[in-house]
Amino acid sequence: MTSAATVSAAGLTLRYGRTAALDDVTLGLGEGVTGLLGPNGAGKTSLLRVLATAVPADRGAFTVLGHDPATAAGRREARRRLGYLPQNPGFHPEFTAFAFVDYVAILKELTDRGARHREVRRVLEAVDLTDVRGKRIKRLSGGMRQRVALAAALVGDPGVLLLDEPTVGLDPEQRMRFRELIADAGASRTVLLSTHQTEDVAMLCHRVIVMARGRVRFAGTPAELTARAAGRVWIGTQRDPGARAGWRTGLGTFRNVGDPPKGADLLEPTLEDGYLLVLDGEPAEVASV
Ligand SMILES: Nc1ncnc2c1ncn2[C@@H]1O[C@H](COP(=O)(O)OP(=O)(O)OP(=O)(O)O)[C@@H](O)[C@H]1O
């Protein structure tokens, strides 16, 4: 479903002292939801912060819907088209849901009070929070707070949404509900979704990017990532020496991922199996996203 890239990045590099949070990241995003997977410290938040224009990269360039944030005018245009849900949204707990989203709308330059309030009501409705819009944020559940943060990111109907681990801490039902909202948002936009949940990616995403140590290690479809583990997952009575990863299941057997022995009892791979193999020093395979 992707056609022309809506977000293109080339050679993005961001260093913190000796750590390369981003190391020569090149990618292209299109409409739909792209999942961003990677272990702790992989650089996911750094990538989202750079693309959100919250932090400038040390090297490299990118465009958002054709606008280049390297120039002041381009940055203003890019920011008008971006919605960003950061990892820790930093709510003021005394704000009501409405007041918080309204505050974000003011920051997004919606100066006409009537039009702004209509927009705030629209985005709160889109995330199903109309009934609690007058409640203080400190009185809302974690799932509701995440929806307030998503509403804030949706203000102004941005063409590009950057979501940093929005499903963390949600119970399965809330997570399902949140996935639906993200899928809706991705129907007509570009969404980049950072997550540790491989099920989020399997159930929701059109594309997936895997990062490790600041580099893109894989970019392709969820099916392509899962296919990386075809013929490489097997069941055994112990962790196999040929396994790159292996763990005891609830049934007491071992699920092994790696190089199976002859005659191994092979299992259908999951996206998580493919992800584990990509992380285990597999050669980088970067298709266009
Ligand atoms: N402000 C900072 N100062 C110093 N180092 C930083 C800073 N922000 C990030 N880093 C480092 O950059 C690297 C990438 O961090 P980043 O937060 O982007 O990873 P991540 O993939 O989002 O991790 P997580 O899954 O734990 O959120 C890590 O080594 C981290 O310690």
The ligand as an SDF file (V2000), in Angstrom:
LIG
                    3D

 31 33  0  0  0  0  0  0  0  0999 V2000
   19.9060   12.1500   26.5320 N   0  0  0  0  0  0  0  0  0  0  0  0
   20.7710   11.1360   26.4340 C   0  0  0  0  0  0  0  0  0  0  0  0
   22.0100   11.2380   26.9600 N   0  0  0  0  0  0  0  0  0  0  0  0
   22.8970   10.2220   26.8500 C   0  0  0  0  0  0  0  0  0  0  0  0
   22.6590    9.0550   26.2180 N   0  0  0  0  0  0  0  0  0  0  0  0
   21.4470    8.8930   25.6900 C   0  0  0  0  0  0  0  0  0  0  0  0
   20.4380    9.9140   25.7610 C   0  0  0  0  0  0  0  0  0  0  0  0
   19.3290    9.4590   25.1290 N   0  0  0  0  0  0  0  0  0  0  0  0
   19.6360    8.2210   24.6910 C   0  0  0  0  0  0  0  0  0  0  0  0
   20.8830    7.8750   25.0150 N   0  0  0  0  0  0  0  0  0  0  0  0
   21.5610    6.6120   24.6630 C   0  0  0  0  0  0  0  0  0  0  0  0
   21.3430    6.3780   23.2960 O   0  0  0  0  0  0  0  0  0  0  0  0
   21.0780    4.9960   23.0620 C   0  0  0  0  0  0  0  0  0  0  0  0
   19.7230    4.8410   22.3920 C   0  0  0  0  0  0  0  0  0  0  0  0
   18.7070    5.1870   23.3260 O   0  0  0  0  0  0  0  0  0  0  0  0
   17.1670    5.2230   22.9460 P   0  0  0  0  0  0  0  0  0  0  0  0
   16.4170    5.7610   24.1280 O   0  0  0  0  0  0  0  0  0  0  0  0
   16.9900    5.9060   21.6530 O   0  0  0  0  0  0  0  0  0  0  0  0
   16.8470    3.6580   22.7610 O   0  0  0  0  0  0  0  0  0  0  0  0
   15.4440    2.9010   22.7040 P   0  0  0  0  0  0  0  0  0  0  0  0
   15.5570    1.9100   21.5950 O   0  0  0  0  0  0  0  0  0  0  0  0
   14.3270    3.8740   22.6340 O   0  0  0  0  0  0  0  0  0  0  0  0
   15.4260    2.1450   24.1030 O   0  0  0  0  0  0  0  0  0  0  0  0
   14.1780    1.6790   25.0250 P   0  0  0  0  0  0  0  0  0  0  0  0
   13.5650    0.5100   24.3160 O   0  0  0  0  0  0  0  0  0  0  0  0
   14.8650    1.2710   26.2890 O   0  0  0  0  0  0  0  0  0  0  0  0
   13.2630    2.8530   25.1850 O   0  0  0  0  0  0  0  0  0  0  0  0
   21.1780    4.2970   24.4220 C   0  0  0  0  0  0  0  0  0  0  0  0
   22.4870    3.7760   24.5410 O   0  0  0  0  0  0  0  0  0  0  0  0
   20.9480    5.4270   25.4040 C   0  0  0  0  0  0  0  0  0  0  0  0
   21.6130    5.1680   26.6200 O   0  0  0  0  0  0  0  0  0  0  0  0
  1  2  1  0
  2  3  1  0
  2  7  2  0
  3  4  2  0
  4  5  1  0
  5  6  2  0
  6  7  1  0
  6 10  1  0
  7  8  1  0
  8  9  2  0
  9 10  1  0
 10 11  1  0
 11 12  1  0
 11 30  1  0
 12 13  1  0
 13 14  1  0
 13 28  1  0
 14 15  1  0
 15 16  1  0
 16 17  2  0
 16 18  1  0
 16 19  1  0
 19 20  1  0
 20 21  2  0
 20 22  1  0
 20 23  1  0
 23 24  1  0
 24 25  2  0
 24 26  1  0
 24 27  1  0
 28 29  1  0
 28 30  1  0
 30 31  1  0
M  END
$$$$
